Amino acid sequence: MKIEGKEFRTIWFDEENKVVKIIDQTKLPHQFVIKDLKTVKDAINAIKVMEVRGAPLIGGTAAYGMVLAILENNDLEFIKKSAEELIKSRPTAINLQWAVHRMNNKLSMINSNDLFSIALKEAKEICDEDVKFCKNIGINGLKLIQEIYNKKKDTVNILTHCNAGWLATINWGTATSPIYHAHKKGIPIHVWVDETRPRNQGANLTSYELNEEQIPNTIIADNTGGILMQRGEVDMCIVGTDRTLSNGDVCNKIGTYLKALAAYDNNVPFYVALPSSTIDWDTKNSKDIPIEERNSDELSYIEGIDNKNQIKKVLIYPNKSKAMNLAFDVTPAKYVTSLITEKGICDASSEALKKLFNKN
């Protein structure tokens, strides 16, 4: 997608300098910075501090992290340890494990002289595949937006939570891909963007990328969605997911569950957009999903730009107050209208997912 009219992906490999390049998302929306990742430790740190974030992009970064590990030292023990450290960098998003396991499977039994070229090709394929999947999610989800527009004959109001946009993937995004496809088709769209505390990925990233594509959007406080649904000002919700179980339970950014409850109570369709790499076919109980708890300073401090155009971080809570910072919650499948995938749209159920993806 575009930033200031120029096409970008969120991550790519610089062949000449043998580095991985990323858009540093901790600097957005006030600064646009392209950062070089030169070592596997750089990739691990980028994931941990959320210079890259979003399940598909974390997966792509992990794949390129394996490439960087091989560039540093193609000793198999070093590569194995690097893979383990990458997997531990953030526990909830399943794409990270999926990408590392896929890279390991590809590299097993490969001659050490060929490790780099094979790894780089596989990492690129993982990223290219994500672009294709996300584009198809958009094509499939467009049908749902088109149906609402055909009935309404007026602007379709869509509520989204966090950033499941192209900045969370390699391109197109998951939740935003149907929005981008609808916009390109000429369907009038307006997006309610939850600010998404504490890191404000909705306000800082989703609104930013929608602005770049000239899609009308309005940032709202996280607790505003319910009253907008009561007023009939939300036609549909589309969110992303960091891990979806085979039974249709959805693990996504903290606050997603509350949006699903509000949508359910107000008969607003609640859709979850995801590539198949985000499906966890093995975990059977949502209570077994590791829910990341991040540093409480993300709650206690907030970052912004002052009147001198300087980025500042300020404390907003009393010094003696404690804070708890859970990064994700789980929305039970019964509150999900449908899942939008690259293969098509299906119910949030084990039977529907297995049928769609030909799983026994």
LOGU-743438 format. One record per residue (C-alpha): residue number from 1; x, y, z; residue in three letters. Coordinates in nm, 3 decimals, padded with zeros to 5 digits. Each point is the difference from the previous one (the first is absolute). Example, Ala and Ser with C-alpha at 12.3 -4.5 7.8 and 13.67 -1.06 7.14 Angstrom:
BEGIN
atom num 1; u 01.230; v -00.450; w 00.780; residu ALA $
atom num 2; u 00.137; v 00.344; w -00.066; residu SER $
//
This chain:
BEGIN
atom num 1; u 00.000; v 00.000; w 00.000; residu MET $
atom num 2; u 00.102; v 00.366; w -00.011; residu LYS $
atom num 3; u 00.174; v 00.250; w 00.224; residu ILE $
atom num 4; u 00.015; v 00.350; w -00.146; residu GLU $
atom num 5; u -00.096; v -00.146; w -00.337; residu GLY $
atom num 6; u 00.281; v -00.258; w -00.009; residu LYS $
atom num 7; u -00.061; v -00.375; w 00.012; residu GLU $
atom num 8; u 00.155; v -00.186; w 00.294; residu PHE $
atom num 9; u 00.002; v -00.337; w 00.165; residu ARG $
atom num 10; u 00.054; v -00.020; w 00.374; residu THR $
atom num 11; u 00.312; v -00.217; w -00.033; residu ILE $
atom num 12; u 00.244; v -00.093; w -00.276; residu TRP $
atom num 13; u 00.353; v -00.130; w -00.052; residu PHE $
atom num 14; u 00.272; v 00.230; w -00.132; residu ASP $
atom num 15; u 00.205; v -00.230; w -00.224; residu GLU $
atom num 16; u 00.287; v 00.244; w -00.044; residu GLU $
atom num 17; u 00.062; v 00.068; w 00.370; residu ASN $
atom num 18; u -00.123; v -00.335; w 00.133; residu LYS $
atom num 19; u -00.235; v 00.161; w 00.253; residu VAL $
atom num 20; u -00.372; v -00.023; w 00.069; residu VAL $
atom num 21; u -00.184; v 00.330; w -00.025; residu LYS $
atom num 22; u -00.311; v 00.081; w 00.202; residu ILE $
atom num 23; u -00.227; v 00.297; w 00.059; residu ILE $
atom num 24; u 00.061; v 00.085; w 00.366; residu ASP $
atom num 25; u -00.358; v 00.016; w 00.126; residu GLN $
atom num 26; u 00.094; v 00.140; w 00.339; residu THR $
atom num 27; u 00.074; v 00.329; w -00.180; residu LYS $
atom num 28; u -00.335; v 00.027; w -00.178; residu LEU $
atom num 29; u -00.203; v 00.210; w -00.056; residu PRO $
atom num 30; u 00.232; v 00.293; w 00.067; residu HIS $
atom num 31; u 00.314; v -00.132; w -00.167; residu GLN $
atom num 32; u 00.049; v -00.238; w -00.293; residu PHE $
atom num 33; u 00.319; v -00.195; w 00.063; residu VAL $
atom num 34; u 00.140; v -00.298; w -00.193; residu ILE $
atom num 35; u 00.225; v -00.205; w 00.226; residu LYS $
atom num 36; u 00.262; v -00.261; w -00.083; residu ASP $
atom num 37; u 00.003; v -00.335; w 00.179; residu LEU $
atom num 38; u 00.352; v -00.141; w -00.028; residu LYS $
atom num 39; u -00.003; v -00.291; w 00.246; residu THR $
atom num 40; u -00.246; v -00.252; w 00.137; residu VAL $
atom num 41; u 00.013; v 00.192; w 00.330; residu LYS $
atom num 42; u -00.117; v 00.308; w -00.190; residu ASP $
atom num 43; u -00.297; v -00.200; w -00.132; residu ALA $
atom num 44; u -00.084; v -00.135; w 00.347; residu ILE $
atom num 45; u 00.019; v 00.349; w 00.150; residu ASN $
atom num 46; u -00.215; v 00.148; w -00.281; residu ALA $
atom num 47; u -00.270; v -00.255; w 00.087; residu ILE $
atom num 48; u 00.028; v 00.050; w 00.376; residu LYS $
atom num 49; u -00.014; v 00.381; w -00.001; residu VAL $
atom num 50; u -00.262; v -00.002; w -00.277; residu MET $
atom num 51; u 00.197; v 00.177; w -00.270; residu GLU $
atom num 52; u -00.184; v -00.268; w -00.195; residu VAL $
atom num 53; u -00.333; v -00.135; w 00.125; residu ARG $
atom num 54; u -00.308; v -00.179; w -00.125; residu GLY $
atom num 55; u -00.004; v -00.379; w -00.026; residu ALA $
atom num 56; u 00.080; v -00.036; w -00.373; residu PRO $
atom num 57; u 00.280; v 00.259; w 00.010; residu LEU $
atom num 58; u 00.150; v -00.158; w 00.313; residu ILE $
atom num 59; u 00.006; v -00.327; w -00.194; residu GLY $
atom num 60; u 00.172; v 00.163; w -00.296; residu GLY $
atom num 61; u 00.254; v 00.167; w 00.228; residu THR $
atom num 62; u 00.074; v -00.332; w 00.172; residu ALA $
atom num 63; u 00.060; v -00.161; w -00.340; residu ALA $
atom num 64; u 00.245; v 00.273; w -00.095; residu TYR $
atom num 65; u 00.150; v -00.028; w 00.350; residu GLY $
atom num 66; u 00.097; v -00.357; w -00.089; residu MET $
atom num 67; u 00.167; v 00.132; w -00.315; residu VAL $
atom num 68; u 00.198; v 00.249; w 00.209; residu LEU $
atom num 69; u 00.102; v -00.277; w 00.240; residu ALA $
atom num 70; u 00.143; v -00.201; w -00.289; residu ILE $
atom num 71; u 00.187; v 00.306; w -00.128; residu LEU $
atom num 72; u 00.159; v 00.040; w 00.343; residu GLU $
atom num 73; u 00.089; v -00.363; w 00.055; residu ASN $
atom num 74; u -00.123; v -00.299; w -00.198; residu ASN $
atom num 75; u 00.084; v -00.236; w 00.283; residu ASP $
atom num 76; u -00.307; v -00.216; w 00.057; residu LEU $
atom num 77; u 00.010; v 00.042; w 00.378; residu GLU $
atom num 78; u 00.001; v 00.380; w -00.035; residu PHE $
atom num 79; u -00.289; v -00.014; w -00.245; residu ILE $
atom num 80; u -00.197; v -00.229; w 00.234; residu LYS $
atom num 81; u 00.056; v 00.232; w 00.297; residu LYS $
atom num 82; u -00.096; v 00.302; w -00.213; residu SER $
atom num 83; u -00.324; v -00.172; w -00.098; residu ALA $
atom num 84; u -00.082; v -00.066; w 00.365; residu GLU $
atom num 85; u 00.069; v 00.364; w 00.094; residu GLU $
atom num 86; u -00.218; v 00.125; w -00.285; residu LEU $
atom num 87; u -00.292; v -00.217; w 00.114; residu ILE $
atom num 88; u 00.033; v 00.132; w 00.357; residu LYS $
atom num 89; u 00.005; v 00.366; w -00.107; residu SER $
atom num 90; u -00.382; v 00.032; w 00.013; residu ARG $
atom num 91; u -00.216; v -00.292; w 00.114; residu PRO $
atom num 92; u -00.354; v 00.063; w -00.123; residu THR $
atom num 93; u 00.012; v 00.046; w -00.379; residu ALA $
atom num 94; u 00.006; v -00.348; w -00.155; residu ILE $
atom num 95; u 00.149; v 00.123; w -00.330; residu ASN $
atom num 96; u 00.338; v 00.042; w 00.168; residu LEU $
atom num 97; u 00.025; v -00.368; w 00.094; residu GLN $
atom num 98; u -00.149; v -00.101; w -00.333; residu TRP $
atom num 99; u 00.260; v 00.196; w -00.199; residu ALA $
atom num 100; u 00.297; v -00.125; w 00.203; residu VAL $
atom num 101; u -00.117; v -00.362; w -00.022; residu HIS $
atom num 102; u -00.053; v 00.038; w -00.374; residu ARG $
atom num 103; u 00.352; v 00.141; w -00.039; residu MET $
atom num 104; u 00.148; v -00.281; w 00.212; residu ASN $
atom num 105; u -00.182; v -00.264; w -00.203; residu ASN $
atom num 106; u 00.128; v 00.153; w -00.323; residu LYS $
atom num 107; u 00.358; v 00.018; w 00.126; residu LEU $
atom num 108; u 00.021; v -00.348; w 00.148; residu SER $
atom num 109; u 00.234; v -00.230; w -00.193; residu MET $
atom num 110; u 00.129; v 00.293; w -00.210; residu ILE $
atom num 111; u 00.373; v 00.028; w -00.067; residu ASN $
atom num 112; u 00.147; v 00.287; w 00.204; residu SER $
atom num 113; u 00.130; v 00.166; w -00.318; residu ASN $
atom num 114; u -00.356; v 00.036; w -00.126; residu ASP $
atom num 115; u -00.164; v 00.109; w 00.327; residu LEU $
atom num 116; u -00.001; v 00.373; w -00.072; residu PHE $
atom num 117; u -00.144; v -00.016; w -00.352; residu SER $
atom num 118; u -00.267; v -00.254; w 00.099; residu ILE $
atom num 119; u -00.092; v 00.197; w 00.315; residu ALA $
atom num 120; u -00.025; v 00.331; w -00.186; residu LEU $
atom num 121; u -00.219; v -00.155; w -00.269; residu LYS $
atom num 122; u -00.232; v -00.151; w 00.264; residu GLU $
atom num 123; u -00.025; v 00.324; w 00.200; residu ALA $
atom num 124; u -00.092; v 00.188; w -00.317; residu LYS $
atom num 125; u -00.260; v -00.265; w -00.084; residu GLU $
atom num 126; u -00.154; v 00.031; w 00.347; residu ILE $
atom num 127; u -00.034; v 00.375; w -00.049; residu CYS $
atom num 128; u -00.125; v -00.026; w -00.359; residu ASP $
atom num 129; u -00.252; v -00.261; w 00.111; residu GLU $
atom num 130; u -00.128; v 00.233; w 00.270; residu ASP $
atom num 131; u -00.055; v 00.276; w -00.256; residu VAL $
atom num 132; u -00.199; v -00.240; w -00.217; residu LYS $
atom num 133; u -00.203; v -00.129; w 00.295; residu PHE $
atom num 134; u -00.081; v 00.348; w 00.126; residu CYS $
atom num 135; u -00.103; v 00.115; w -00.346; residu LYS $
atom num 136; u -00.237; v -00.298; w -00.024; residu ASN $
atom num 137; u -00.139; v 00.079; w 00.347; residu ILE $
atom num 138; u -00.088; v 00.340; w -00.141; residu GLY $
atom num 139; u -00.167; v -00.142; w -00.309; residu ILE $
atom num 140; u -00.207; v -00.237; w 00.213; residu ASN $
atom num 141; u -00.088; v 00.261; w 00.262; residu GLY $
atom num 142; u -00.098; v 00.252; w -00.266; residu LEU $
atom num 143; u -00.314; v -00.206; w -00.063; residu LYS $
atom num 144; u -00.120; v 00.068; w 00.356; residu LEU $
atom num 145; u 00.051; v 00.375; w -00.035; residu ILE $
atom num 146; u -00.165; v -00.004; w -00.342; residu GLN $
atom num 147; u -00.308; v -00.174; w 00.145; residu GLU $
atom num 148; u -00.041; v 00.270; w 00.265; residu ILE $
atom num 149; u 00.047; v 00.278; w -00.255; residu TYR $
atom num 150; u -00.252; v -00.156; w -00.239; residu ASN $
atom num 151; u -00.262; v 00.008; w 00.277; residu LYS $
atom num 152; u 00.095; v 00.333; w 00.153; residu LYS $
atom num 153; u 00.093; v 00.202; w -00.310; residu LYS $
atom num 154; u 00.207; v 00.222; w 00.225; residu ASP $
atom num 155; u 00.340; v 00.010; w 00.172; residu THR $
atom num 156; u 00.091; v -00.327; w 00.172; residu VAL $
atom num 157; u 00.122; v 00.064; w 00.356; residu ASN $
atom num 158; u 00.255; v -00.258; w 00.114; residu ILE $
atom num 159; u 00.150; v -00.025; w 00.348; residu LEU $
atom num 160; u 00.345; v -00.151; w 00.047; residu THR $
atom num 161; u 00.221; v -00.059; w 00.301; residu HIS $
atom num 162; u 00.377; v 00.033; w 00.028; residu CYS $
atom num 163; u 00.196; v -00.015; w -00.326; residu ASN $
atom num 164; u -00.071; v -00.294; w -00.226; residu ALA $
atom num 165; u 00.104; v 00.212; w -00.294; residu GLY $
atom num 166; u 00.278; v -00.036; w -00.252; residu TRP $
atom num 167; u 00.244; v 00.116; w 00.267; residu LEU $
atom num 168; u -00.084; v -00.318; w 00.194; residu ALA $
atom num 169; u 00.064; v -00.225; w -00.300; residu THR $
atom num 170; u 00.231; v 00.021; w -00.302; residu ILE $
atom num 171; u -00.259; v 00.186; w -00.207; residu ASN $
atom num 172; u -00.380; v 00.051; w -00.024; residu TRP $
atom num 173; u -00.070; v -00.094; w 00.361; residu GLY $
atom num 174; u -00.266; v -00.240; w 00.126; residu THR $
atom num 175; u -00.288; v 00.205; w 00.141; residu ALA $
atom num 176; u 00.085; v 00.293; w -00.228; residu THR $
atom num 177; u 00.033; v -00.200; w -00.321; residu SER $
atom num 178; u -00.378; v -00.017; w -00.061; residu PRO $
atom num 179; u -00.014; v 00.372; w 00.079; residu ILE $
atom num 180; u 00.273; v 00.080; w -00.253; residu TYR $
atom num 181; u -00.166; v -00.214; w -00.265; residu HIS $
atom num 182; u -00.337; v 00.164; w 00.062; residu ALA $
atom num 183; u 00.157; v 00.345; w -00.022; residu HIS $
atom num 184; u 00.172; v -00.086; w -00.328; residu LYS $
atom num 185; u -00.336; v -00.118; w -00.135; residu LYS $
atom num 186; u -00.157; v 00.335; w 00.085; residu GLY $
atom num 187; u -00.216; v -00.110; w 00.294; residu ILE $
atom num 188; u -00.023; v 00.289; w 00.248; residu PRO $
atom num 189; u 00.164; v -00.111; w 00.325; residu ILE $
atom num 190; u 00.047; v 00.157; w 00.341; residu HIS $
atom num 191; u 00.205; v -00.172; w 00.269; residu VAL $
atom num 192; u -00.039; v 00.038; w 00.376; residu TRP $
atom num 193; u 00.353; v -00.051; w 00.132; residu VAL $
atom num 194; u 00.035; v -00.107; w 00.362; residu ASP $
atom num 195; u 00.304; v 00.179; w 00.142; residu GLU $
atom num 196; u 00.100; v -00.333; w 00.162; residu THR $
atom num 197; u 00.172; v 00.076; w 00.326; residu ARG $
atom num 198; u 00.260; v -00.031; w 00.128; residu PRO $
atom num 199; u 00.220; v 00.018; w -00.311; residu ARG $
atom num 200; u -00.263; v 00.177; w -00.210; residu ASN $
atom num 201; u 00.056; v -00.213; w -00.309; residu GLN $
atom num 202; u -00.340; v 00.102; w -00.134; residu GLY $
atom num 203; u 00.060; v 00.372; w 00.036; residu ALA $
atom num 204; u 00.369; v -00.011; w -00.092; residu ASN $
atom num 205; u -00.002; v -00.261; w -00.276; residu LEU $
atom num 206; u -00.346; v -00.085; w -00.135; residu THR $
atom num 207; u -00.112; v 00.360; w -00.035; residu SER $
atom num 208; u 00.342; v 00.088; w -00.145; residu TYR $
atom num 209; u -00.016; v -00.260; w -00.275; residu GLU $
atom num 210; u -00.366; v 00.071; w -00.079; residu LEU $
atom num 211; u 00.088; v 00.368; w -00.036; residu ASN $
atom num 212; u 00.277; v -00.090; w -00.245; residu GLU $
atom num 213; u -00.258; v -00.186; w -00.212; residu GLU $
atom num 214; u -00.248; v 00.290; w 00.037; residu GLN $
atom num 215; u -00.263; v -00.211; w 00.177; residu ILE $
atom num 216; u -00.222; v 00.202; w 00.239; residu PRO $
atom num 217; u 00.050; v -00.107; w 00.360; residu ASN $
atom num 218; u -00.065; v 00.124; w 00.352; residu THR $
atom num 219; u 00.204; v -00.093; w 00.308; residu ILE $
atom num 220; u -00.213; v -00.087; w 00.302; residu ILE $
atom num 221; u 00.080; v -00.085; w 00.362; residu ALA $
atom num 222; u 00.000; v -00.374; w 00.059; residu ASP $
atom num 223; u -00.327; v 00.004; w 00.193; residu ASN $
atom num 224; u -00.197; v 00.194; w -00.262; residu THR $
atom num 225; u -00.089; v -00.287; w -00.232; residu GLY $
atom num 226; u -00.293; v -00.121; w 00.210; residu GLY $
atom num 227; u -00.198; v 00.321; w -00.011; residu ILE $
atom num 228; u 00.069; v 00.040; w -00.373; residu LEU $
atom num 229; u -00.148; v -00.346; w -00.054; residu MET $
atom num 230; u -00.303; v 00.091; w 00.214; residu GLN $
atom num 231; u -00.051; v 00.306; w -00.219; residu ARG $
atom num 232; u 00.016; v -00.206; w -00.319; residu GLY $
atom num 233; u 00.321; v 00.171; w -00.112; residu GLU $
atom num 234; u 00.198; v -00.321; w -00.050; residu VAL $
atom num 235; u -00.095; v -00.228; w -00.291; residu ASP $
atom num 236; u 00.264; v -00.265; w 00.065; residu MET $
atom num 237; u 00.315; v -00.072; w 00.200; residu CYS $
atom num 238; u 00.313; v -00.149; w -00.155; residu ILE $
atom num 239; u 00.300; v -00.087; w 00.217; residu VAL $
atom num 240; u 00.314; v -00.205; w -00.041; residu GLY $
atom num 241; u 00.135; v -00.279; w 00.217; residu THR $
atom num 242; u 00.334; v -00.110; w 00.141; residu ASP $
atom num 243; u -00.113; v -00.359; w 00.049; residu ARG $
atom num 244; u -00.323; v -00.173; w -00.092; residu THR $
atom num 245; u -00.070; v -00.348; w 00.133; residu LEU $
atom num 246; u -00.146; v -00.270; w -00.219; residu SER $
atom num 247; u -00.328; v 00.033; w 00.196; residu ASN $
atom num 248; u -00.033; v 00.364; w -00.112; residu GLY $
atom num 249; u 00.106; v 00.171; w 00.325; residu ASP $
atom num 250; u 00.193; v 00.317; w -00.083; residu VAL $
atom num 251; u 00.295; v 00.141; w 00.192; residu CYS $
atom num 252; u 00.060; v 00.364; w -00.092; residu ASN $
atom num 253; u 00.100; v 00.334; w 00.149; residu LYS $
atom num 254; u -00.138; v 00.071; w 00.346; residu ILE $
atom num 255; u -00.346; v 00.153; w -00.031; residu GLY $
atom num 256; u -00.111; v -00.209; w -00.297; residu THR $
atom num 257; u -00.220; v -00.217; w 00.222; residu TYR $
atom num 258; u -00.191; v 00.303; w 00.129; residu LEU $
atom num 259; u -00.062; v 00.121; w -00.356; residu LYS $
atom num 260; u -00.134; v -00.343; w -00.093; residu ALA $
atom num 261; u -00.236; v 00.004; w 00.298; residu LEU $
atom num 262; u -00.131; v 00.343; w -00.096; residu ALA $
atom num 263; u -00.044; v -00.107; w -00.362; residu ALA $
atom num 264; u -00.184; v -00.316; w 00.105; residu TYR $
atom num 265; u -00.235; v 00.198; w 00.224; residu ASP $
atom num 266; u -00.080; v 00.246; w -00.279; residu ASN $
atom num 267; u -00.026; v -00.247; w -00.291; residu ASN $
atom num 268; u 00.304; v 00.149; w -00.172; residu VAL $
atom num 269; u 00.192; v -00.261; w -00.203; residu PRO $
atom num 270; u 00.346; v -00.067; w 00.146; residu PHE $
atom num 271; u 00.253; v -00.135; w -00.248; residu TYR $
atom num 272; u 00.355; v -00.121; w 00.059; residu VAL $
atom num 273; u 00.247; v 00.012; w -00.290; residu ALA $
atom num 274; u 00.298; v -00.236; w -00.001; residu LEU $
atom num 275; u 00.243; v -00.191; w -00.219; residu PRO $
atom num 276; u 00.027; v -00.375; w 00.059; residu SER $
atom num 277; u 00.343; v 00.052; w 00.159; residu SER $
atom num 278; u -00.184; v 00.148; w 00.301; residu THR $
atom num 279; u -00.204; v -00.316; w 00.066; residu ILE $
atom num 280; u 00.120; v -00.210; w 00.293; residu ASP $
atom num 281; u -00.116; v -00.351; w -00.090; residu TRP $
atom num 282; u 00.156; v -00.160; w 00.309; residu ASP $
atom num 283; u -00.116; v 00.201; w 00.302; residu THR $
atom num 284; u -00.349; v -00.116; w 00.093; residu LYS $
atom num 285; u -00.082; v 00.225; w 00.296; residu ASN $
atom num 286; u 00.030; v 00.379; w -00.006; residu SER $
atom num 287; u 00.117; v -00.009; w 00.362; residu LYS $
atom num 288; u 00.321; v -00.159; w -00.128; residu ASP $
atom num 289; u 00.086; v 00.300; w -00.219; residu ILE $
atom num 290; u 00.296; v 00.185; w 00.157; residu PRO $
atom num 291; u -00.124; v 00.357; w 00.057; residu ILE $
atom num 292; u 00.288; v 00.244; w -00.014; residu GLU $
atom num 293; u 00.029; v 00.243; w 00.290; residu GLU $
atom num 294; u 00.212; v 00.296; w -00.098; residu ARG $
atom num 295; u 00.182; v 00.264; w 00.202; residu ASN $
atom num 296; u -00.244; v 00.210; w 00.202; residu SER $
atom num 297; u 00.186; v 00.315; w -00.109; residu ASP $
atom num 298; u -00.190; v -00.027; w -00.330; residu GLU $
atom num 299; u -00.310; v 00.088; w 00.204; residu LEU $
atom num 300; u 00.160; v 00.246; w 00.240; residu SER $
atom num 301; u 00.171; v 00.210; w -00.265; residu TYR $
atom num 302; u -00.127; v 00.142; w -00.325; residu ILE $
atom num 303; u 00.202; v 00.130; w -00.294; residu GLU $
atom num 304; u -00.085; v 00.286; w -00.231; residu GLY $
atom num 305; u 00.130; v 00.308; w -00.175; residu ILE $
atom num 306; u 00.020; v 00.337; w 00.177; residu ASP $
atom num 307; u -00.052; v 00.351; w -00.139; residu ASN $
atom num 308; u 00.371; v 00.011; w -00.088; residu LYS $
atom num 309; u -00.038; v -00.305; w -00.221; residu ASN $
atom num 310; u 00.197; v -00.213; w 00.247; residu GLN $
atom num 311; u -00.109; v -00.352; w 00.094; residu ILE $
atom num 312; u -00.047; v -00.021; w 00.377; residu LYS $
atom num 313; u -00.102; v -00.273; w 00.242; residu LYS $
atom num 314; u -00.195; v 00.106; w 00.308; residu VAL $
atom num 315; u -00.128; v -00.176; w 00.312; residu LEU $
atom num 316; u -00.381; v 00.008; w 00.021; residu ILE $
atom num 317; u -00.064; v -00.210; w 00.313; residu TYR $
atom num 318; u 00.079; v 00.072; w 00.367; residu PRO $
atom num 319; u 00.352; v -00.112; w 00.090; residu ASN $
atom num 320; u -00.128; v -00.247; w 00.259; residu LYS $
atom num 321; u -00.260; v -00.161; w -00.225; residu SER $
atom num 322; u 00.049; v -00.352; w -00.133; residu LYS $
atom num 323; u -00.101; v -00.093; w -00.353; residu ALA $
atom num 324; u -00.071; v -00.330; w -00.174; residu MET $
atom num 325; u 00.064; v -00.027; w -00.372; residu ASN $
atom num 326; u -00.149; v -00.310; w -00.161; residu LEU $
atom num 327; u 00.050; v 00.023; w -00.375; residu ALA $
atom num 328; u -00.271; v -00.238; w -00.126; residu PHE $
atom num 329; u -00.339; v -00.150; w 00.079; residu ASP $
atom num 330; u -00.206; v -00.284; w -00.144; residu VAL $
atom num 331; u -00.335; v 00.040; w -00.175; residu THR $
atom num 332; u -00.205; v -00.322; w 00.009; residu PRO $
atom num 333; u -00.110; v -00.128; w -00.339; residu ALA $
atom num 334; u -00.370; v 00.052; w 00.082; residu LYS $
atom num 335; u 00.049; v 00.378; w -00.025; residu TYR $
atom num 336; u 00.172; v -00.016; w -00.341; residu VAL $
atom num 337; u -00.235; v 00.032; w -00.300; residu THR $
atom num 338; u 00.250; v -00.145; w -00.249; residu SER $
atom num 339; u 00.370; v -00.045; w -00.068; residu LEU $
atom num 340; u 00.138; v 00.162; w -00.316; residu ILE $
atom num 341; u 00.296; v -00.198; w -00.134; residu THR $
atom num 342; u 00.198; v -00.025; w -00.323; residu GLU $
atom num 343; u -00.199; v -00.314; w -00.083; residu LYS $
atom num 344; u -00.341; v 00.158; w 00.055; residu GLY $
atom num 345; u -00.245; v 00.089; w 00.276; residu ILE $
atom num 346; u -00.114; v -00.254; w 00.255; residu CYS $
atom num 347; u -00.168; v -00.035; w 00.337; residu ASP $
atom num 348; u 00.220; v 00.021; w 00.308; residu ALA $
atom num 349; u -00.018; v -00.370; w 00.071; residu SER $
atom num 350; u 00.216; v -00.308; w -00.013; residu SER $
atom num 351; u -00.216; v -00.162; w -00.268; residu GLU $
atom num 352; u 00.002; v 00.304; w -00.228; residu ALA $
atom num 353; u 00.375; v 00.063; w 00.032; residu LEU $
atom num 354; u 00.088; v -00.364; w -00.063; residu LYS $
atom num 355; u -00.223; v -00.009; w -00.306; residu LYS $
atom num 356; u 00.141; v 00.326; w -00.140; residu LEU $
atom num 357; u 00.362; v -00.110; w 00.043; residu PHE $
atom num 358; u -00.054; v -00.370; w -00.076; residu ASN $
atom num 359; u 00.110; v -00.114; w 00.344; residu LYS $
atom num 360; u -00.095; v -00.348; w 00.117; residu ASN $
//
